[in-house]
Amino acid sequence: MTTLIELHDHNVRISSPQGLLGESPGFANTFETPPVFGFEAIGLTRLHPQQNFNQFWFQLGLDPLVSKNKLFRHHADLAFGHLESITKQFKLEGDTIFAVPSHYSSTQLATLLGLVKHCSINATGLVDLALLALANLQEHQHALFMDVQLHQTVITLVTKEQGEIIREKVLPIPGTGLLSLHDAWANTITDAFIKQSRFDPLHNADTEQYIYSEMENWLKKVAANNEILLEINNKGAIHQASLTLKNFEQRAKSIFNRINQEIDGITTEGAPLYVLERAFLLPGLQQEMPNIIAVSDNTITENGFQHLDLIKVGSEALKLISKLPLTKEDSSASSTVTSTTTKPSHFLFEHKAYAISDINLPKLKLSTPITVSLQDQEYYLLASPELDLQLNGSVLTEPSVLKIGDCLTVNEHSTLEFIQVQ
């Protein structure tokens, strides 16, 4: 059985043809003996910051570590330690293909292959992660993929030519990754506690660690409910602070604005912007990039195994796959699909056609963006508690697949009809 490893530095994902096997964040901590990796290491980042490492997948290479220790000489040693822990944890062996971030240089790819030779797995394929994310692209000549990493965001421009999707340009934007966002939100949380409870959680390593450990859960809750009451137990004393989704959105605004400015230098007019759904839900992202489209987190796995025969070339002289055929929809299913159930490519508004990615038109004067997610080669329209959305006359209360001929009424005054443009 072939395994697929996605090298997201914030959370390496491991999959088989049957689906996700597990995840392991790209963190290491050397405080304990032996050193720990993944989720266990994340739990020590603020308690033992001098022994914390999280740049080894981002800066994969043989340059000596700035923070020297007896166990690891360079980032490649740390990456090997993490990879070895993953293979042991998930009992991996045999053929493995790697989906790698678009910014990796040929030297970094060679380093990766060198590490794998000392593990229980065999590297039999390398493919650009952005290509797998966008291999379902059908309607557009050009598209952008936004990879939100730990230390940076990477924008990849792809082009569709003669049934293939090809990587054209890659733009890393340093300092705009998840760590910067989490630090900004940790300051937002701290400001709220100081103002409301006269308690500074960042002055104590345990409560600081608690904030960062709970960050993902808190972000999900505030996104679902628009507000959240946080509690921190400090030596038996309970401190509380109330925050709204707007608080988190405003703190992230400058980071997302910077990404927007950089995108202007790489984009092609009309090219839609895609991001994996885990990043799509980050507070503030949709407000600053209202036309962004979510791609299911499982898309990379699905496309990786669908194109396995092209990606898996053996263990000798591996080269990065930087172009792939477009993923075709299931022909047996499509033969029975009628015109009323075909996926739309555009929508009509005031007698003019717009791409699906432009659904948040300024003319609609929306208080919050309409959310469209690309999953399993279908566009899903998501419900919103802040918008009055009616699909074909019925109030939208759950995700619905968009089909040709569907009519969406927004806030009772604007109607969008979904069509397909060849």
C-alpha positions in Angstrom: 0.0 0.0 0.0 1.2 3.5 -0.9 1.1 6.3 1.7 0.8 10.0 1.0 2.5 12.5 3.3 1.5 16.2 3.0 4.3 18.4 4.3 2.3 21.2 5.8 4.8 22.6 8.4 2.0 23.4 10.8 0.5 19.9 10.6 1.9 17.1 8.5 -0.9 14.9 7.2 -0.6 11.1 6.5 -3.1 9.3 4.3 -3.7 6.0 2.7 -6.1 5.3 -0.3 -8.8 4.7 2.4 -8.4 8.2 3.9 -6.6 10.1 6.6 -4.4 8.1 8.9 -3.4 11.0 11.2 -1.7 14.3 11.7 1.5 15.5 13.4 2.3 19.2 13.8 5.7 20.4 12.8 7.0 21.0 16.3 9.9 19.5 18.3 11.0 20.1 21.9 14.2 18.9 23.5 13.4 19.6 27.1 12.6 16.0 27.7 14.7 12.9 27.0 14.2 11.6 24.4 12.9 14.7 22.6 9.3 14.9 21.6 7.5 15.9 18.4 4.1 16.8 17.1 1.2 17.4 19.5 3.3 16.6 22.6 5.9 19.2 21.6 3.2 21.9 21.0 2.2 21.4 24.7 5.7 22.5 25.7 6.3 25.5 23.4 5.6 28.2 26.0 6.8 26.2 29.0 10.2 25.6 27.5 10.7 28.1 24.7 14.5 27.7 24.5 14.1 24.0 23.7 11.3 24.6 21.1 11.8 24.2 17.4 9.3 24.7 14.6 11.2 25.9 11.6 12.7 22.7 10.4 10.2 21.9 7.6 10.1 25.6 6.6 13.9 25.9 6.5 14.7 22.3 5.7 18.5 22.2 5.1 22.0 21.6 6.5 22.8 25.1 7.9 23.8 24.9 11.6 21.1 25.7 14.1 21.4 29.1 15.8 20.3 27.5 19.1 22.8 24.7 19.5 22.1 21.4 21.3 23.7 18.0 21.6 21.0 16.2 19.8 20.4 18.1 16.5 23.0 19.9 14.3 20.6 21.5 11.8 17.0 21.6 10.6 17.5 18.4 8.6 18.3 16.5 11.8 15.0 17.8 13.4 13.0 17.0 10.2 14.4 13.5 10.3 13.5 13.1 13.9 10.0 14.2 13.2 9.7 12.0 10.1 11.0 9.0 12.1 8.5 9.6 14.9 5.7 9.7 12.3 6.7 6.4 10.7 6.8 4.7 14.1 3.6 6.2 15.3 1.6 5.3 12.3 3.6 2.1 11.5 4.5 3.3 8.0 6.6 1.2 5.6 6.9 0.8 1.9 6.2 3.2 -0.9 5.4 6.8 0.0 4.7 9.9 -2.1 5.2 13.4 -0.8 3.1 16.4 -1.5 5.6 19.3 -0.9 5.0 23.0 -0.5 5.5 25.1 -3.7 8.4 27.2 -2.3 10.8 24.2 -1.8 14.0 24.5 -3.7 15.8 21.6 -5.5 18.3 21.6 -2.6 15.5 21.2 -0.1 13.9 18.4 -2.1 17.2 16.6 -2.3 17.6 17.0 1.5 14.1 15.5 2.0 15.0 12.5 -0.2 18.2 12.0 1.7 16.3 11.9 5.0 13.8 9.3 3.8 16.6 6.9 2.8 17.3 6.4 6.5 13.6 5.8 7.4 11.4 2.7 7.1 9.6 4.2 4.0 10.6 4.5 0.4 10.1 7.9 -1.4 8.6 7.0 -4.8 7.1 10.3 -5.8 7.2 14.1 -5.3 4.4 16.4 -6.3 3.6 20.1 -5.7 1.0 20.4 -3.0 -0.7 23.3 -4.8 -1.3 21.2 -7.9 -3.2 18.6 -5.9 -5.3 21.2 -4.2 -6.3 22.7 -7.6 -6.4 19.6 -9.8 -10.2 19.8 -10.0 -10.0 23.3 -11.6 -12.3 23.3 -14.6 -13.8 26.8 -15.2 -10.7 29.1 -15.2 -7.6 29.5 -17.3 -5.6 30.7 -14.2 -6.0 30.3 -10.5 -4.2 31.1 -7.3 -3.6 28.8 -4.3 -3.0 30.3 -0.9 -0.9 28.1 1.4 -1.0 29.4 5.0 2.1 28.0 6.7 3.5 28.5 10.1 6.0 31.2 9.2 4.8 32.5 5.9 2.0 32.4 3.3 2.9 31.1 -0.1 0.8 32.1 -3.2 1.1 29.7 -6.2 -0.2 30.7 -9.6 -1.3 27.8 -11.8 -2.4 27.7 -15.4 -4.7 25.4 -17.3 -3.4 24.3 -20.7 -4.6 21.5 -22.9 -6.2 19.5 -20.1 -3.3 20.0 -17.7 -2.7 22.2 -14.7 0.8 23.7 -14.6 2.6 25.6 -11.8 3.7 29.0 -13.2 4.8 31.2 -10.3 5.5 31.0 -6.6 5.4 33.9 -4.2 6.4 33.4 -0.5 5.2 36.2 1.9 7.3 36.1 5.1 5.9 36.9 8.5 2.2 36.2 7.5 1.8 32.7 8.8 -0.2 31.1 11.5 2.4 32.0 14.2 2.0 35.7 13.5 -1.8 35.3 13.6 -1.7 33.3 16.8 0.6 35.9 18.4 -1.8 38.7 17.4 -4.8 36.8 18.7 -2.9 36.0 22.0 -2.4 39.7 22.5 -6.1 40.3 21.8 -7.0 37.8 24.4 -4.5 39.2 26.9 -5.8 42.8 26.4 -9.3 41.5 27.2 -8.2 39.8 30.4 -6.2 42.8 31.6 -9.2 45.1 30.9 -11.9 42.9 32.2 -10.2 40.9 35.0 -7.0 42.8 35.7 -5.1 39.6 34.9 -2.2 39.2 32.5 -2.0 35.6 31.3 1.2 36.2 29.4 3.1 36.9 32.6 2.8 33.2 33.6 4.3 30.4 31.5 1.4 28.0 32.5 -1.4 30.4 31.5 0.5 31.5 28.4 0.8 27.9 27.3 -2.9 27.4 28.1 -3.9 30.3 25.7 -1.9 28.8 22.8 -3.0 25.3 23.5 -6.7 26.3 23.5 -6.4 28.8 20.6 -7.7 26.5 17.9 -10.8 25.5 20.0 -11.5 29.1 20.9 -11.3 30.2 17.3 -13.8 27.6 16.2 -16.2 28.5 19.0 -16.1 32.3 18.4 -16.5 31.7 14.6 -19.7 29.6 15.3 -21.2 31.9 17.9 -19.8 35.3 17.1 -18.8 35.8 20.7 -17.1 33.7 23.4 -16.5 33.8 27.2 -13.0 32.7 28.0 -11.9 31.3 31.4 -8.4 30.8 32.8 -7.7 29.0 36.1 -4.5 30.5 37.6 -3.6 28.7 40.8 -7.3 28.2 41.8 -8.4 31.7 40.8 -10.8 31.8 37.9 -10.4 34.8 35.5 -12.9 35.5 32.7 -12.9 37.7 29.6 -15.6 38.1 26.9 -14.5 38.6 23.2 -16.4 38.9 19.9 -15.5 37.6 16.5 -14.9 41.2 15.4 -12.1 41.5 18.0 -10.2 38.6 16.3 -11.0 39.8 12.8 -9.7 43.3 13.5 -6.4 42.0 14.9 -5.7 39.9 11.8 -6.6 42.7 9.4 -3.0 44.0 8.9 -1.6 40.6 8.2 -4.3 39.7 5.6 -4.0 43.2 4.0 -0.3 42.6 3.5 -1.0 39.3 1.7 -3.6 41.1 -0.5 -1.0 43.7 -1.5 1.5 41.0 -2.4 -1.1 39.0 -4.4 -1.6 42.0 -6.7 1.9 41.4 -8.0 1.4 37.8 -9.1 -2.3 37.5 -10.0 -3.9 37.4 -13.5 -7.1 39.3 -14.0 -10.1 37.2 -13.1 -8.0 34.4 -11.5 -9.9 33.0 -8.5 -8.1 32.5 -5.1 -8.4 29.2 -3.3 -7.4 28.1 0.2 -7.8 24.9 2.2 -10.9 25.0 4.4 -8.9 24.9 7.6 -7.4 28.2 6.7 -10.6 29.5 5.2 -12.2 29.7 8.6 -9.4 31.9 10.1 -11.1 35.1 11.6 -10.8 38.0 9.2 -9.7 36.1 6.1 -13.1 36.2 4.4 -13.6 39.9 5.3 -10.3 41.0 3.7 -10.5 38.5 0.8 -14.3 38.2 0.2 -13.9 36.3 -3.1 -11.7 33.5 -1.7 -13.0 30.0 -2.2 -12.5 27.1 0.2 -11.1 23.7 -0.9 -11.9 20.6 1.1 -8.9 19.5 3.2 -9.4 16.0 1.7 -8.9 17.2 -1.9 -5.1 16.8 -1.8 -5.4 13.2 -0.6 -8.2 12.4 -3.2 -6.2 13.9 -6.1 -3.0 12.4 -5.0 -4.3 8.9 -5.2 -6.3 9.6 -8.3 -3.1 10.6 -10.1 -0.9 8.0 -8.3 0.3 6.4 -11.5 1.8 9.7 -12.7 3.2 10.7 -9.4 4.7 7.4 -8.3 7.7 6.9 -10.5 10.0 4.8 -8.4 12.8 5.5 -5.9 15.5 6.4 -8.4 16.1 9.9 -9.8 12.9 11.4 -8.4 11.8 14.7 -9.9 9.2 17.1 -8.7 5.9 16.8 -10.5 5.0 20.4 -11.4 2.1 19.7 -13.8 -0.8 17.2 -13.7 -3.8 16.3 -15.8 -7.0 17.9 -14.6 -9.0 15.6 -12.4 -11.9 14.3 -14.4 -15.4 13.9 -12.9 -16.7 10.3 -12.6 -17.9 9.5 -16.1 -20.4 6.9 -15.0 -21.9 9.5 -12.7 -21.8 12.3 -15.2 -23.5 10.3 -17.9 -26.7 10.3 -15.8 -26.5 14.0 -14.8 -29.0 16.3 -16.4 -28.5 20.0 -17.1 -30.3 20.9 -13.9 -27.7 19.1 -11.8 -24.5 20.2 -13.5 -22.1 22.3 -11.6 -22.4 26.0 -12.5 -19.4 28.1 -13.4 -20.9 31.6 -13.1 -23.9 33.5 -11.8 -26.1 36.2 -13.3 -26.7 39.4 -11.5 -28.4 42.4 -13.1 -28.1 40.8 -16.6 -24.3 40.4 -16.2 -22.3 37.1 -15.7 -19.7 36.8 -12.9 -17.4 33.9 -11.9 -18.4 32.0 -8.8 -15.4 33.5 -7.0 -16.9 37.0 -7.4 -20.0 36.1 -5.4 -19.4 38.8 -2.8 -20.0 41.7 -5.1 -19.7 45.2 -3.6 -23.2 46.0 -5.2 -24.7 43.5 -2.7 -23.6 45.6 0.3 -23.1 42.5 2.5 -22.5 42.8 6.2 -20.5 39.5 6.1 -19.3 37.5 3.1 -21.3 34.8 1.4 -19.3 31.5 1.8 -18.8 29.1 -1.1 -16.7 26.0 -0.6 -15.3 23.7 -3.3 -15.6 20.1 -2.1 -15.6 16.8 -4.0 -15.8 18.8 -7.3 -19.0 20.5 -6.2 -19.6 24.1 -5.0 -21.3 24.2 -1.6 -23.2 27.3 -0.5 -23.0 27.6 3.3 -25.6 29.1 5.6 -24.9 32.3 7.4 -26.6 33.5 10.7 -25.9 37.2 9.7 -27.4 37.0 6.2 -30.9 36.2 4.9 -30.1 33.7 2.2 -32.9 31.9 0.3 -32.0 29.3 -2.2 -34.9 28.6 -4.7 -37.3 30.3 -2.3 -36.3 28.3 0.8 -34.3 29.7 3.7 -30.8 28.3 3.6 -30.1 26.5 6.9 -27.4 24.0 5.9 -24.8 23.6 3.2 -26.3 23.1 -0.2 -24.8 22.0 -3.5 -25.1 24.7 -6.2 -26.6 23.6 -9.5 -27.3 25.2 -12.8 -30.6 27.1 -12.6 -30.5 27.7 -8.8 -31.6 31.1 -7.7 -30.1 32.7 -4.6 -31.9 35.6 -2.9 -29.7 37.7 -0.6 -31.4 39.9 2.1 -34.7 39.8 0.2 -33.6 42.3 -2.5 -30.8 40.8 -4.7 -31.2 37.6 -6.8 -28.4 35.6 -8.3 -29.0 32.9 -10.9 -26.4 30.2 -11.3 -25.4 29.3 -14.9 -22.6 27.5 -16.8 -20.5 29.4 -19.3 -18.6 27.1 -21.7 
